[in-house]
């Protein structure tokens, strides 16, 4: 089985450079999300949640998804530490499995998912 490189990167993922880039992205997304308090958001390829967690105040429910269990574990630690009740973190690799068909999201974004 091929190892997911992001499993190794997870603990060091929140570098100052990546945090600065995530702020730029979340600030830009924030400008586009209007009247979203009753809406849902999906952040696919969320990494450690740098972008998705910065937007949770804008929506009713957020789901942060990543293919790396270690990344999702870090998201969950942030959710627990900050006592965020309307955010769910899930491990999911859309190249290998489908998202739950009953899941519906008003807003979906993919900010750090283009890797080769």
Beta strands, then each sheet from edge to edge (+ up, - down):
strand 1: 40-44
strand 2: 61-66
strand 3: 87-91
strand 4: 107-109
sheet 1: 3+ 2+ 1+ 4+
end
